[in-house]
């Protein structure tokens, strides 16, 4: 019986992890698109992050780690993104996001330190 519980809960945990992966992938895609088309906005990075959090409603915003970059250079503020995008039409805008995954079953963590991550690159318009 314990073996059956382990298999059942393993299937459930894997399904939850897969759902988180799909949600994060969709949110990263939407955020990268927002970053790529937001060249004329003063709050380019803020808008992209807002789009990511809105698209990943099933994920806790505090657990998502996000990195944005334009043309290979990481931008950590709206001003940095705006200046990088102003001189980079046609360059790449990338959003990389990750969330921790929980694969603990019956008190045992089968993947400690596990992270689910997604990266999407769009062309700056």
C-alpha positions in Angstrom: 0.0 0.0 0.0 2.8 2.6 0.8 4.2 1.9 -2.7 0.9 2.7 -4.3 0.6 6.0 -2.3 4.1 6.9 -3.4 3.3 6.3 -7.1 0.0 8.1 -6.8 1.4 11.2 -5.1 4.4 11.1 -7.5 2.0 11.3 -10.5 0.1 14.2 -8.8 3.3 16.1 -8.0 4.6 15.6 -11.5 1.3 16.9 -12.9 1.5 20.0 -10.7 5.2 20.6 -11.8 4.1 20.3 -15.4 1.3 22.8 -14.9 3.7 25.3 -13.4 6.1 24.8 -16.3 3.3 25.5 -18.8 2.1 28.5 -16.9 5.7 29.9 -16.7 6.3 29.3 -20.4 3.2 31.1 -21.4 3.9 34.0 -19.0 7.5 34.3 -20.2 6.3 34.4 -23.8 3.8 37.2 -23.1 6.4 39.1 -21.1 9.0 38.9 -23.8 6.5 40.1 -26.4 5.6 43.1 -24.2 9.3 43.9 -23.7 9.9 43.7 -27.5 7.1 46.0 -28.5 7.5 48.5 -25.6 10.4 50.4 -27.1 8.5 53.7 -26.9 7.4 53.3 -23.3 9.2 54.9 -20.4 8.4 51.9 -18.2 9.5 49.1 -20.6 10.7 46.6 -18.0 7.9 47.4 -15.5 5.3 46.7 -18.2 7.0 43.5 -19.1 7.1 42.3 -15.5 3.5 43.3 -15.0 2.6 41.2 -18.1 4.5 38.3 -16.7 2.8 38.4 -13.3 -0.6 38.9 -14.9 -0.1 35.9 -17.2 1.2 33.7 -14.4 -1.8 34.1 -12.1 -1.5 30.6 -10.8 2.1 31.2 -9.7 2.9 33.3 -6.6 4.6 36.5 -7.8 7.1 36.4 -4.9 8.5 33.0 -6.1 9.3 34.1 -9.6 12.8 35.1 -10.4 13.1 37.2 -13.6 16.0 38.5 -15.7 15.5 40.7 -18.7 18.0 41.5 -21.3 18.2 43.4 -24.6 20.7 42.4 -27.2 22.5 40.2 -24.7 23.0 42.9 -22.1 21.0 42.5 -18.9 18.8 45.5 -18.0 17.7 45.7 -14.4 15.7 49.0 -14.6 13.4 50.8 -16.9 16.0 53.4 -17.8 18.6 50.7 -18.7 16.1 48.8 -20.8 14.8 52.0 -22.5 18.4 53.1 -23.4 19.3 49.6 -24.7 16.1 49.3 -26.8 16.4 52.8 -28.2 19.5 51.9 -30.1 18.5 48.3 -30.8 15.6 48.0 -33.2 15.8 44.5 -34.7 17.9 43.2 -31.8 16.7 40.6 -29.3 14.7 41.1 -26.2 14.9 38.2 -23.8 13.0 37.3 -20.6 14.3 34.5 -18.4 12.0 33.4 -15.5 12.3 30.6 -13.0 10.3 29.2 -10.1 11.1 26.6 -7.5 9.5 23.2 -7.9 8.3 21.0 -5.1 8.8 17.3 -5.6 8.6 16.2 -2.0 6.4 13.1 -1.5 5.6 11.6 1.9 8.3 13.7 3.6 11.1 12.9 1.2 12.3 15.5 -1.3 13.1 13.7 -4.5 14.6 16.8 -6.2 16.1 19.2 -3.7 16.9 22.6 -5.2 14.8 21.9 -8.3 13.9 24.9 -10.5 11.5 25.2 -13.4 12.7 27.8 -15.9 11.7 29.3 -19.2 13.3 31.7 -21.6 11.8 33.5 -24.5 13.5 35.8 -27.0 11.6 38.2 -29.3 12.8 40.7 -31.8 12.7 44.4 -30.8 10.2 46.3 -32.9 
